[in-house]
Amino acid sequence: MAKEKRLFDAETQKKIDWLNGQIAFLERRASVDRFDREELAETDALIANYERQLEELLKAATAKKASKVTSKKKTAFSKGASVEIASLQHEYDILDERTDKLAELMFACELNMDTNERSADVSEQAARDLDYYRKEYESSMSRMRQIGESIKNHRR
């Protein structure tokens, strides 16, 4: 079996995978704890912290990778552009997975908003959660569009 070409070194990729795993776990936990406001706030804060760490790690790893390409003095522009495209594509893929999860969470909220099936408290919390998830979804989709444009511009 051929070796998969990695964008980042093994240690960085391991950290990225771990952070993505933590975010996914916490998003599932948030959907379970959605009725406990304290737990939900704590979980949301942890998710935001891990997402910030992931963003910083991706930026640092991309900068490190780009500087290695430049230091090798190989067509710095084309190599830097390809590393940048790969990094943007990786970020896009992460956001794509996140929007899929958010879509599932929004669907669950829509089901829980049915006052004929759920109590008023549950319906109200589901409506608040839905609003939050929609904002996150829209933000992620906006960033995905920006990344798509950047990738398109780099390939020109």
DSSP file (Angstrom, degrees, kcal/mol; ACC not computed):
  #  RESIDUE AA STRUCTURE BP1 BP2  ACC     N-H-->O    O-->H-N    N-H-->O    O-->H-N    TCO  KAPPA ALPHA  PHI   PSI    X-CA   Y-CA   Z-CA
    1    1 A M              0   0    0      0, 0.0     2,-0.1     0, 0.0     3,-0.1   0.000 360.0 360.0 360.0 132.4    0.0    0.0    0.0
    2    2 A A        -     0   0    0      1,-0.1     2,-0.2     0, 0.0     0, 0.0  -0.370 360.0-105.6 -71.3 145.5    1.4    3.4   -1.0
    3    3 A K        -     0   0    0      1,-0.1     2,-0.4    -2,-0.1    -1,-0.1  -0.488  33.1-119.3 -71.6 139.1    2.3    5.9    1.7
    4    4 A E        -     0   0    0     -2,-0.2     2,-0.5    -3,-0.1    -1,-0.1  -0.632  25.4-121.2 -78.8 132.9   -0.2    8.7    2.0
    5    5 A K        -     0   0    0     -2,-0.4     2,-0.3     1,-0.0    -1,-0.1  -0.638  30.9-145.7 -76.4 125.4    1.5   12.1    1.5
    6    6 A R        -     0   0    0     -2,-0.5     4,-0.1     1,-0.1     3,-0.0  -0.697  17.2-154.2 -97.0 144.0    1.0   14.2    4.6
    7    7 A L  S    S+     0   0    0     -2,-0.3     2,-0.3     2,-0.1    -1,-0.1   0.861  85.3  29.8 -77.5 -38.2    0.5   17.9    4.7
    8    8 A F  S    S-     0   0    0      1,-0.1    -1,-0.1     2,-0.0    54,-0.0  -0.775  96.1 -90.0-120.0 162.7    1.9   18.2    8.2
    9    9 A D     >  -     0   0    0     -2,-0.3     4,-2.7     1,-0.1     5,-0.2  -0.234  47.6-101.0 -66.8 164.7    4.4   16.2   10.2
   10   10 A A  H  > S+     0   0    0      1,-0.2     4,-2.2     2,-0.2     5,-0.1   0.866 120.5  50.2 -59.1 -41.1    3.1   13.3   12.2
   11   11 A E  H  > S+     0   0    0      2,-0.2     4,-2.0     1,-0.2    -1,-0.2   0.923 113.0  45.6 -66.0 -44.0    3.1   15.2   15.6
   12   12 A T  H  > S+     0   0    0      2,-0.2     4,-2.7     1,-0.2    -2,-0.2   0.922 113.1  50.3 -64.4 -44.1    1.2   18.1   14.2
   13   13 A Q  H  X S+     0   0    0     -4,-2.7     4,-2.8     1,-0.2    -1,-0.2   0.874 108.4  53.4 -61.7 -36.9   -1.3   15.8   12.4
   14   14 A K  H  X S+     0   0    0     -4,-2.2     4,-2.3    -5,-0.2    -1,-0.2   0.912 110.2  46.9 -64.0 -42.1   -1.7   13.9   15.7
   15   15 A K  H  X S+     0   0    0     -4,-2.0     4,-2.9     2,-0.2    -2,-0.2   0.909 112.4  50.4 -64.6 -42.7   -2.5   17.2   17.5
   16   16 A I  H  X S+     0   0    0     -4,-2.7     4,-2.6     1,-0.2    -2,-0.2   0.938 112.2  46.5 -60.8 -47.3   -4.9   18.2   14.7
   17   17 A D  H  X S+     0   0    0     -4,-2.8     4,-2.3     2,-0.2    -1,-0.2   0.899 112.6  50.5 -62.3 -40.5   -6.7   14.9   14.8
   18   18 A W  H  X S+     0   0    0     -4,-2.3     4,-2.6     2,-0.2    -2,-0.2   0.937 111.4  47.4 -63.7 -46.5   -6.9   15.1   18.7
   19   19 A L  H  X S+     0   0    0     -4,-2.9     4,-2.6     1,-0.2    -2,-0.2   0.917 112.1  49.8 -62.2 -42.8   -8.4   18.6   18.6
   20   20 A N  H  X S+     0   0    0     -4,-2.6     4,-2.4     1,-0.2    -1,-0.2   0.897 111.1  50.5 -61.7 -39.1  -10.9   17.6   15.9
   21   21 A G  H  X S+     0   0    0     -4,-2.3     4,-2.6     2,-0.2    -2,-0.2   0.905 110.4  48.9 -63.8 -42.4  -11.8   14.6   18.1
   22   22 A Q  H  X S+     0   0    0     -4,-2.6     4,-2.8     2,-0.2    -2,-0.2   0.916 111.7  49.1 -63.8 -43.1  -12.3   16.7   21.2
   23   23 A I  H  X S+     0   0    0     -4,-2.6     4,-2.4     2,-0.2    -2,-0.2   0.930 112.2  48.1 -62.1 -45.5  -14.5   19.2   19.2
   24   24 A A  H  X S+     0   0    0     -4,-2.4     4,-2.1     2,-0.2    -2,-0.2   0.918 112.7  48.9 -61.7 -43.6  -16.6   16.4   17.8
   25   25 A F  H  X S+     0   0    0     -4,-2.6     4,-2.6     1,-0.2    -2,-0.2   0.936 112.3  47.7 -60.8 -46.8  -17.0   14.8   21.3
   26   26 A L  H  X S+     0   0    0     -4,-2.8     4,-2.7     1,-0.2    -1,-0.2   0.846 108.4  54.6 -66.7 -33.3  -17.9   18.2   22.9
   27   27 A E  H  X S+     0   0    0     -4,-2.4     4,-1.6     2,-0.2    -1,-0.2   0.906 110.8  46.0 -65.7 -39.8  -20.5   18.9   20.1
   28   28 A R  H  X S+     0   0    0     -4,-2.1     4,-1.4     2,-0.2    -2,-0.2   0.919 113.2  50.3 -65.6 -41.5  -22.1   15.5   20.9
   29   29 A R  H  X S+     0   0    0     -4,-2.6     4,-2.9     1,-0.2    -2,-0.2   0.892 106.8  55.1 -62.3 -39.8  -22.0   16.3   24.6
   30   30 A A  H  < S+     0   0    0     -4,-2.7     4,-0.3     1,-0.2    -1,-0.2   0.881 105.1  52.3 -62.1 -37.9  -23.5   19.8   24.0
   31   31 A S  H  < S+     0   0    0     -4,-1.6     3,-0.4     1,-0.2    -1,-0.2   0.848 113.7  44.0 -68.7 -30.6  -26.5   18.1   22.2
   32   32 A V  H  < S+     0   0    0     -4,-1.4     3,-0.4     1,-0.2    -2,-0.2   0.887 118.7  42.8 -76.1 -40.3  -27.0   15.9   25.2
   33   33 A D  S >< S+     0   0    0     -4,-2.9     3,-2.1     1,-0.2     7,-0.4   0.226  77.0 117.8 -89.4  14.4  -26.5   18.7   27.8
   34   34 A R  T 3  S+     0   0    0     -3,-0.4    -1,-0.2     1,-0.3    -2,-0.1   0.680  74.4  52.3 -61.2 -16.6  -28.6   21.2   25.9
   35   35 A F  T 3  S+     0   0    0     -3,-0.4     2,-0.8     1,-0.1    -1,-0.3   0.567  94.6  74.8 -95.7  -9.2  -31.1   21.5   28.7
   36   36 A D    <>  -     0   0    0     -3,-2.1     4,-2.9     1,-0.2     5,-0.2  -0.866  66.2-166.9-103.9  99.7  -28.4   22.2   31.4
   37   37 A R  H  > S+     0   0    0     -2,-0.8     4,-2.6     1,-0.2     5,-0.2   0.855  84.5  51.2 -59.5 -39.6  -27.4   25.8   30.7
   38   38 A E  H  > S+     0   0    0      2,-0.2     4,-2.4     1,-0.2    -1,-0.2   0.951 113.8  43.6 -63.7 -48.7  -24.3   25.7   32.9
   39   39 A E  H  > S+     0   0    0      1,-0.2     4,-2.9     2,-0.2    -2,-0.2   0.903 114.0  51.5 -62.4 -41.3  -23.0   22.5   31.3
   40   40 A L  H  X S+     0   0    0     -4,-2.9     4,-2.9    -7,-0.4    -1,-0.2   0.908 110.1  48.5 -63.4 -42.7  -23.9   23.9   27.8
   41   41 A A  H  X S+     0   0    0     -4,-2.6     4,-2.1    -5,-0.2    -1,-0.2   0.916 113.6  47.4 -63.9 -42.5  -22.0   27.2   28.5
   42   42 A E  H  X S+     0   0    0     -4,-2.4     4,-2.2     2,-0.2    -2,-0.2   0.918 113.6  47.9 -64.3 -43.5  -19.0   25.2   29.8
   43   43 A T  H  X S+     0   0    0     -4,-2.9     4,-2.6     2,-0.2    -2,-0.2   0.916 110.7  50.8 -64.7 -43.7  -19.1   22.9   26.8
   44   44 A D  H  X S+     0   0    0     -4,-2.9     4,-2.6     1,-0.2    -1,-0.2   0.893 109.7  51.1 -60.6 -39.9  -19.4   25.8   24.4
   45   45 A A  H  X S+     0   0    0     -4,-2.1     4,-2.2     2,-0.2    -1,-0.2   0.904 110.7  48.5 -64.7 -40.7  -16.4   27.5   26.0
   46   46 A L  H  X S+     0   0    0     -4,-2.2     4,-2.7     2,-0.2     5,-0.2   0.914 110.9  50.6 -65.1 -42.3  -14.4   24.4   25.6
   47   47 A I  H  X S+     0   0    0     -4,-2.6     4,-2.8     1,-0.2     5,-0.2   0.943 111.0  48.6 -60.0 -47.6  -15.4   24.0   22.0
   48   48 A A  H  X S+     0   0    0     -4,-2.6     4,-2.2     1,-0.2    -1,-0.2   0.895 111.5  50.6 -60.4 -40.0  -14.4   27.6   21.3
   49   49 A N  H  X S+     0   0    0     -4,-2.2     4,-2.5     2,-0.2    -2,-0.2   0.933 112.4  45.4 -63.8 -46.8  -11.1   27.1   23.0
   50   50 A Y  H  X S+     0   0    0     -4,-2.7     4,-2.6     1,-0.2    -2,-0.2   0.888 112.0  52.0 -65.7 -38.2  -10.3   23.9   21.0
   51   51 A E  H  X S+     0   0    0     -4,-2.8     4,-2.5    -5,-0.2    -1,-0.2   0.897 110.2  48.9 -64.8 -38.9  -11.3   25.6   17.8
   52   52 A R  H  X S+     0   0    0     -4,-2.2     4,-2.6    -5,-0.2    -2,-0.2   0.923 111.9  48.8 -64.3 -44.1   -9.0   28.5   18.6
   53   53 A Q  H  X S+     0   0    0     -4,-2.5     4,-2.6     1,-0.2    -2,-0.2   0.906 111.8  49.8 -61.1 -41.7   -6.2   26.1   19.3
   54   54 A L  H  X S+     0   0    0     -4,-2.6     4,-2.7     2,-0.2    -2,-0.2   0.923 110.7  48.9 -63.7 -44.7   -6.8   24.2   16.1
   55   55 A E  H  X S+     0   0    0     -4,-2.5     4,-2.4     2,-0.2    -2,-0.2   0.922 113.2  47.1 -61.3 -44.7   -6.9   27.5   14.1
   56   56 A E  H  X S+     0   0    0     -4,-2.6     4,-2.6     2,-0.2    -2,-0.2   0.903 112.4  50.1 -64.1 -41.0   -3.6   28.6   15.7
   57   57 A L  H  X S+     0   0    0     -4,-2.6     4,-2.9     2,-0.2     5,-0.2   0.917 111.0  48.6 -63.9 -43.6   -2.0   25.2   15.1
   58   58 A L  H  X S+     0   0    0     -4,-2.7     4,-2.4     2,-0.2    -2,-0.2   0.908 112.9  48.0 -63.5 -41.9   -3.1   25.2   11.4
   59   59 A K  H  X S+     0   0    0     -4,-2.4     4,-2.5    -5,-0.2    -2,-0.2   0.933 114.8  45.3 -63.8 -45.3   -1.7   28.7   10.9
   60   60 A A  H  X S+     0   0    0     -4,-2.6     4,-2.5     2,-0.2    -2,-0.2   0.915 114.8  47.4 -65.2 -43.4    1.6   27.8   12.6
   61   61 A A  H  X S+     0   0    0     -4,-2.9     4,-2.5     2,-0.2    -1,-0.2   0.885 112.9  49.1 -66.5 -38.2    2.0   24.5   10.8
   62   62 A T  H  X S+     0   0    0     -4,-2.4     4,-2.8    -5,-0.2    -2,-0.2   0.918 112.0  48.1 -66.6 -43.2    1.2   26.1    7.4
   63   63 A A  H  X S+     0   0    0     -4,-2.5     4,-2.4     2,-0.2    -2,-0.2   0.908 112.7  49.2 -63.4 -41.0    3.7   28.9    8.1
   64   64 A K  H  X S+     0   0    0     -4,-2.5     4,-1.8     2,-0.2    -2,-0.2   0.923 113.0  46.9 -63.2 -44.5    6.3   26.3    9.1
   65   65 A K  H  X S+     0   0    0     -4,-2.5     4,-1.9     1,-0.2    -2,-0.2   0.914 112.6  49.5 -64.1 -43.6    5.6   24.3    5.9
   66   66 A A  H  X S+     0   0    0     -4,-2.8     4,-2.2     1,-0.2    -1,-0.2   0.885 109.4  51.7 -64.5 -38.7    5.7   27.4    3.7
   67   67 A S  H  X S+     0   0    0     -4,-2.4     4,-2.6     1,-0.2    -1,-0.2   0.861 107.0  53.8 -68.3 -33.6    9.0   28.5    5.2
   68   68 A K  H  X S+     0   0    0     -4,-1.8     4,-1.3     2,-0.2    -1,-0.2   0.915 109.1  48.6 -63.7 -41.8   10.6   25.1    4.6
   69   69 A V  H  <>S+     0   0    0     -4,-1.9     5,-1.1     1,-0.2     3,-0.3   0.928 113.1  47.2 -63.6 -44.4    9.6   25.4    0.9
   70   70 A T  H ><5S+     0   0    0     -4,-2.2     3,-1.6     1,-0.2    -2,-0.2   0.902 108.5  55.0 -64.0 -41.2   11.0   28.8    0.7
   71   71 A S  H 3<5S+     0   0    0     -4,-2.6    -1,-0.2     1,-0.3    -2,-0.2   0.774 100.8  58.7 -66.8 -24.9   14.2   27.8    2.4
   72   72 A K  T 3<5S-     0   0    0     -4,-1.3    -1,-0.3    -3,-0.3    -2,-0.2   0.564 104.2-134.5 -78.8  -7.6   14.8   25.0   -0.1
   73   73 A K  T < 5 +     0   0    0     -3,-1.6     2,-0.6    -4,-0.3    -3,-0.2   0.846  52.9 146.7  55.9  39.9   14.8   27.7   -2.8
   74   74 A K  S   <S-     0   0    0     -5,-1.1     5,-0.3     1,-0.1    -1,-0.2  -0.934  80.9 -53.7-104.4 119.3   12.5   25.7   -5.1
   75   75 A T     >  -     0   0    0     -2,-0.6     4,-2.6     1,-0.2     5,-0.3   0.663  67.5-160.9  10.7  74.7   10.2   28.0   -7.1
   76   76 A A  H  > S+     0   0    0      1,-0.2     4,-2.7     2,-0.2     5,-0.3   0.820  80.6  53.0 -51.0 -40.3    9.0   29.6   -3.9
   77   77 A F  H  > S+     0   0    0      2,-0.2     4,-2.6     1,-0.2    -1,-0.2   0.962 113.1  40.3 -64.8 -51.2    5.9   31.0   -5.4
   78   78 A S  H  > S+     0   0    0     -3,-0.2     4,-2.2     2,-0.2    -2,-0.2   0.901 119.6  45.5 -68.1 -39.1    4.5   27.8   -6.8
   79   79 A K  H  X S+     0   0    0     -4,-2.6     4,-2.5    -5,-0.3     5,-0.2   0.941 114.5  48.0 -67.2 -46.1    5.5   25.7   -3.9
   80   80 A G  H  X S+     0   0    0     -4,-2.7     4,-2.6    -5,-0.3    -2,-0.2   0.897 112.0  50.8 -59.9 -39.6    4.2   28.2   -1.4
   81   81 A A  H  X S+     0   0    0     -4,-2.6     4,-2.8    -5,-0.3    -1,-0.2   0.909 110.0  48.9 -65.1 -41.7    1.0   28.4   -3.4
   82   82 A S  H  X S+     0   0    0     -4,-2.2     4,-2.4     2,-0.2    -2,-0.2   0.885 112.7  47.6 -68.4 -36.0    0.6   24.6   -3.4
   83   83 A V  H  X S+     0   0    0     -4,-2.5     4,-2.6     2,-0.2    -1,-0.2   0.916 112.8  49.5 -66.6 -42.0    1.2   24.5    0.4
   84   84 A E  H  X S+     0   0    0     -4,-2.6     4,-2.8    -5,-0.2    -2,-0.2   0.909 111.0  49.3 -62.6 -42.2   -1.3   27.3    0.9
   85   85 A I  H  X S+     0   0    0     -4,-2.8     4,-2.8     2,-0.2    -1,-0.2   0.927 111.6  49.1 -62.6 -44.3   -3.9   25.5   -1.3
   86   86 A A  H  X S+     0   0    0     -4,-2.4     4,-2.3     2,-0.2    -2,-0.2   0.908 112.7  47.7 -62.6 -41.5   -3.4   22.3    0.6
   87   87 A S  H  X S+     0   0    0     -4,-2.6     4,-2.5     2,-0.2    -2,-0.2   0.922 113.1  47.9 -65.3 -43.9   -3.8   24.2    3.9
   88   88 A L  H  X S+     0   0    0     -4,-2.8     4,-2.7     1,-0.2    -2,-0.2   0.905 111.3  50.9 -62.9 -40.9   -6.9   26.0    2.7
   89   89 A Q  H  X S+     0   0    0     -4,-2.8     4,-2.6     2,-0.2    -1,-0.2   0.893 109.5  51.0 -63.9 -39.6   -8.3   22.7    1.4
   90   90 A H  H  X S+     0   0    0     -4,-2.3     4,-2.2     2,-0.2    -2,-0.2   0.933 111.6  46.6 -63.3 -46.0   -7.7   21.1    4.8
   91   91 A E  H  X S+     0   0    0     -4,-2.5     4,-2.5     1,-0.2    -2,-0.2   0.909 111.7  52.3 -61.4 -41.8   -9.4   23.9    6.6
   92   92 A Y  H  X S+     0   0    0     -4,-2.7     4,-2.5     1,-0.2    -2,-0.2   0.918 108.4  50.4 -59.5 -44.9  -12.3   23.7    4.1
   93   93 A D  H  X S+     0   0    0     -4,-2.6     4,-2.2     2,-0.2    -1,-0.2   0.891 109.8  50.2 -62.1 -40.7  -12.6   20.0    4.8
   94   94 A I  H  X S+     0   0    0     -4,-2.2     4,-2.3     1,-0.2    -1,-0.2   0.934 112.7  46.5 -62.7 -45.9  -12.8   20.6    8.5
   95   95 A L  H  X S+     0   0    0     -4,-2.5     4,-2.7     1,-0.2    -2,-0.2   0.865 108.8  56.0 -64.4 -35.7  -15.4   23.2    8.0
   96   96 A D  H  X S+     0   0    0     -4,-2.5     4,-1.8     2,-0.2    -1,-0.2   0.919 109.1  46.1 -63.0 -43.4  -17.4   20.9    5.7
   97   97 A E  H  X S+     0   0    0     -4,-2.2     4,-2.1     1,-0.2    -2,-0.2   0.910 112.4  51.9 -63.0 -41.9  -17.5   18.2    8.4
   98   98 A R  H  X S+     0   0    0     -4,-2.3     4,-2.7     1,-0.2    -2,-0.2   0.903 107.6  50.7 -63.4 -41.6  -18.5   20.8   11.0
   99   99 A T  H  X S+     0   0    0     -4,-2.7     4,-2.4     1,-0.2    -1,-0.2   0.872 108.0  54.0 -66.4 -34.1  -21.4   22.1    8.8
  100  100 A D  H  X S+     0   0    0     -4,-1.8     4,-1.8     2,-0.2    -1,-0.2   0.933 111.0  45.6 -61.9 -44.2  -22.6   18.5    8.4
  101  101 A K  H  X S+     0   0    0     -4,-2.1     4,-2.4     1,-0.2    -2,-0.2   0.906 112.4  50.9 -65.1 -41.3  -22.7   18.1   12.2
  102  102 A L  H  X S+     0   0    0     -4,-2.7     4,-2.7     1,-0.2    -1,-0.2   0.888 106.9  54.3 -64.2 -37.8  -24.4   21.4   12.6
  103  103 A A  H  X S+     0   0    0     -4,-2.4     4,-2.1     2,-0.2    -1,-0.2   0.905 109.1  48.6 -62.1 -40.4  -27.0   20.4   10.0
  104  104 A E  H  X S+     0   0    0     -4,-1.8     4,-2.2     2,-0.2    -2,-0.2   0.915 111.7  49.0 -64.5 -42.3  -27.7   17.3   12.1
  105  105 A L  H  X S+     0   0    0     -4,-2.4     4,-2.2     1,-0.2    -2,-0.2   0.894 110.2  51.1 -64.6 -39.4  -28.0   19.3   15.3
  106  106 A M  H  X S+     0   0    0     -4,-2.7     4,-2.4     2,-0.2    -1,-0.2   0.901 108.8  51.7 -64.4 -39.9  -30.3   21.8   13.6
  107  107 A F  H  X S+     0   0    0     -4,-2.1     4,-1.9     1,-0.2    -2,-0.2   0.924 109.3  49.7 -61.9 -44.0  -32.5   18.9   12.4
  108  108 A A  H  X S+     0   0    0     -4,-2.2     4,-2.1     1,-0.2    -1,-0.2   0.895 110.2  51.2 -62.3 -39.2  -32.7   17.6   16.0
  109  109 A C  H  X S+     0   0    0     -4,-2.2     4,-1.1     1,-0.2    -1,-0.2   0.913 106.6  53.6 -63.6 -42.1  -33.6   21.0   17.2
  110  110 A E  H  < S+     0   0    0     -4,-2.4     3,-0.4     1,-0.2     4,-0.3   0.888 109.8  48.5 -61.2 -38.1  -36.4   21.3   14.7
  111  111 A L  H >< S+     0   0    0     -4,-1.9     3,-1.1     1,-0.2    -1,-0.2   0.899 110.7  50.7 -66.4 -39.8  -37.8   18.0   15.9
  112  112 A N  H 3< S+     0   0    0     -4,-2.1    -1,-0.2     1,-0.2    14,-0.2   0.603  96.4  70.4 -76.1 -10.2  -37.6   19.1   19.5
  113  113 A M  T 3<  +     0   0    0     -4,-1.1     2,-0.8    -3,-0.4    -1,-0.2   0.574  67.3 112.1 -81.8  -8.6  -39.4   22.4   18.8
  114  114 A D    X>  -     0   0    0     -3,-1.1     4,-2.2    -4,-0.3     3,-1.2  -0.539  53.5-163.3 -69.4 107.3  -42.7   20.5   18.2
  115  115 A T  T 34 S+     0   0    0     -2,-0.8    -1,-0.2     1,-0.3     5,-0.1   0.679  86.5  62.9 -68.8 -16.9  -44.8   21.6   21.2
  116  116 A N  T 34 S+     0   0    0      1,-0.1    -1,-0.3     3,-0.1    -2,-0.1   0.772 116.3  29.2 -75.3 -25.0  -47.2   18.7   20.6
  117  117 A E  T <4 S+     0   0    0     -3,-1.2     2,-0.3    -6,-0.1    -2,-0.2   0.683 123.3  43.6-105.2 -24.4  -44.4   16.2   21.3
  118  118 A R  S  < S-     0   0    0     -4,-2.2    -1,-0.1     1,-0.1    -6,-0.0  -0.821  85.3 -99.3-125.4 159.6  -42.2   18.2   23.8
  119  119 A S     >  -     0   0    0     -2,-0.3     4,-2.5     1,-0.1     5,-0.2  -0.254  39.6-106.9 -70.5 165.3  -42.7   20.4   26.8
  120  120 A A  H  > S+     0   0    0      1,-0.2     4,-2.6     2,-0.2     5,-0.2   0.887 120.2  53.0 -62.3 -39.7  -42.6   24.2   26.4
  121  121 A D  H  > S+     0   0    0      2,-0.2     4,-2.5     1,-0.2    -1,-0.2   0.926 110.7  46.3 -61.7 -45.1  -39.2   24.3   28.1
  122  122 A V  H  > S+     0   0    0      1,-0.2     4,-2.6     2,-0.2    -2,-0.2   0.916 113.3  49.5 -64.4 -42.8  -37.7   21.8   25.7
  123  123 A S  H  X S+     0   0    0     -4,-2.5     4,-2.0     2,-0.2    -2,-0.2   0.908 111.8  48.2 -63.2 -42.5  -39.2   23.6   22.8
  124  124 A E  H  X S+     0   0    0     -4,-2.6     4,-2.2     2,-0.2    -2,-0.2   0.921 112.8  47.7 -64.8 -43.9  -37.9   26.9   23.9
  125  125 A Q  H  X S+     0   0    0     -4,-2.5     4,-2.9     1,-0.2    -2,-0.2   0.903 110.7  52.3 -64.0 -39.9  -34.4   25.5   24.5
  126  126 A A  H  X S+     0   0    0     -4,-2.6     4,-2.7   -14,-0.2    -1,-0.2   0.887 108.1  51.4 -63.0 -38.2  -34.5   23.8   21.1
  127  127 A A  H  X S+     0   0    0     -4,-2.0     4,-2.0     2,-0.2    -1,-0.2   0.909 111.8  46.4 -65.5 -41.7  -35.4   27.1   19.5
  128  128 A R  H  X S+     0   0    0     -4,-2.2     4,-2.2     2,-0.2    -2,-0.2   0.925 113.8  48.6 -65.0 -43.7  -32.5   28.9   21.2
  129  129 A D  H  X S+     0   0    0     -4,-2.9     4,-3.1     1,-0.2     5,-0.2   0.913 109.0  53.5 -61.7 -42.2  -30.1   26.1   20.2
  130  130 A L  H  X S+     0   0    0     -4,-2.7     4,-2.5     1,-0.2    -1,-0.2   0.909 108.1  50.0 -60.1 -42.8  -31.4   26.2   16.6
  131  131 A D  H  X S+     0   0    0     -4,-2.0     4,-2.1     2,-0.2    -1,-0.2   0.926 112.6  47.2 -61.3 -45.1  -30.7   29.9   16.4
  132  132 A Y  H  X S+     0   0    0     -4,-2.2     4,-2.3     1,-0.2    -2,-0.2   0.940 113.5  47.2 -61.3 -48.5  -27.1   29.3   17.8
  133  133 A Y  H  X S+     0   0    0     -4,-3.1     4,-2.8     1,-0.2    -2,-0.2   0.864 109.8  53.9 -64.8 -35.9  -26.5   26.4   15.4
  134  134 A R  H  X S+     0   0    0     -4,-2.5     4,-3.0    -5,-0.2    -1,-0.2   0.917 108.8  48.8 -63.7 -42.5  -27.8   28.4   12.4
  135  135 A K  H  X S+     0   0    0     -4,-2.1     4,-2.4     2,-0.2    -2,-0.2   0.928 113.6  46.5 -62.7 -44.6  -25.4   31.3   13.2
  136  136 A E  H  X S+     0   0    0     -4,-2.3     4,-2.7     2,-0.2    -2,-0.2   0.909 113.1  50.0 -62.1 -42.5  -22.5   28.8   13.5
  137  137 A Y  H  X S+     0   0    0     -4,-2.8     4,-2.8     2,-0.2    -2,-0.2   0.936 111.6  47.2 -62.2 -47.8  -23.6   27.1   10.2
  138  138 A E  H  X S+     0   0    0     -4,-3.0     4,-2.4     1,-0.2    -1,-0.2   0.894 112.5  50.3 -62.2 -40.3  -23.8   30.5    8.4
  139  139 A S  H  X S+     0   0    0     -4,-2.4     4,-2.3    -5,-0.2    -1,-0.2   0.922 112.4  46.7 -63.4 -45.1  -20.4   31.5    9.7
  140  140 A S  H  X S+     0   0    0     -4,-2.7     4,-2.4     1,-0.2    -2,-0.2   0.908 112.6  49.5 -64.3 -42.0  -18.8   28.2    8.6
  141  141 A M  H  X S+     0   0    0     -4,-2.8     4,-2.2     2,-0.2    -1,-0.2   0.896 109.6  51.9 -65.4 -38.8  -20.5   28.4    5.2
  142  142 A S  H  X S+     0   0    0     -4,-2.4     4,-2.2     1,-0.2    -2,-0.2   0.930 111.0  47.2 -61.5 -45.6  -19.3   32.0    4.8
  143  143 A R  H  X S+     0   0    0     -4,-2.3     4,-2.7     1,-0.2    -2,-0.2   0.886 109.3  54.5 -64.4 -37.9  -15.7   31.0    5.6
  144  144 A M  H  X S+     0   0    0     -4,-2.4     4,-2.6     2,-0.2    -1,-0.2   0.900 107.7  50.1 -62.5 -39.8  -16.0   28.0    3.2
  145  145 A R  H  X S+     0   0    0     -4,-2.2     4,-2.3     2,-0.2    -2,-0.2   0.918 110.7  49.7 -63.9 -42.3  -17.0   30.4    0.4
  146  146 A Q  H  X S+     0   0    0     -4,-2.2     4,-2.4     2,-0.2    -2,-0.2   0.922 111.8  48.0 -60.6 -44.4  -14.0   32.6    1.3
  147  147 A I  H  X S+     0   0    0     -4,-2.7     4,-2.9     2,-0.2     5,-0.2   0.915 109.3  53.7 -63.7 -42.9  -11.7   29.6    1.2
  148  148 A G  H  X S+     0   0    0     -4,-2.6     4,-2.3     1,-0.2    -1,-0.2   0.910 110.2  47.1 -57.9 -43.5  -13.1   28.4   -2.1
  149  149 A E  H  X S+     0   0    0     -4,-2.3     4,-2.6     2,-0.2    -1,-0.2   0.907 111.7  51.0 -64.4 -42.1  -12.4   31.9   -3.6
  150  150 A S  H  X S+     0   0    0     -4,-2.4     4,-2.4     2,-0.2    -2,-0.2   0.916 110.8  48.1 -62.6 -42.8   -8.9   31.8   -2.2
  151  151 A I  H  X S+     0   0    0     -4,-2.9     4,-1.7     1,-0.2    -1,-0.2   0.930 111.8  50.2 -62.4 -44.8   -8.2   28.4   -3.7
  152  152 A K  H  X S+     0   0    0     -4,-2.3     4,-0.5    -5,-0.2    -2,-0.2   0.909 111.7  48.0 -60.0 -42.9   -9.6   29.5   -7.0
  153  153 A N  H >< S+     0   0    0     -4,-2.6     3,-0.7     1,-0.2    -1,-0.2   0.868 109.6  52.8 -66.8 -37.2   -7.4   32.6   -7.0
  154  154 A H  H 3< S+     0   0    0     -4,-2.4    -1,-0.2     1,-0.2    -2,-0.2   0.822 105.8  54.7 -67.3 -30.5   -4.3   30.6   -6.0
  155  155 A R  H 3<        0   0    0     -4,-1.7    -1,-0.2     1,-0.2    -2,-0.2   0.607 360.0 360.0 -81.6 -10.3   -4.8   28.2   -8.9
  156  156 A R    <<        0   0    0     -3,-0.7    -1,-0.2    -4,-0.5    -2,-0.1   0.483 360.0 360.0 -72.9 360.0   -4.9   31.0  -11.5
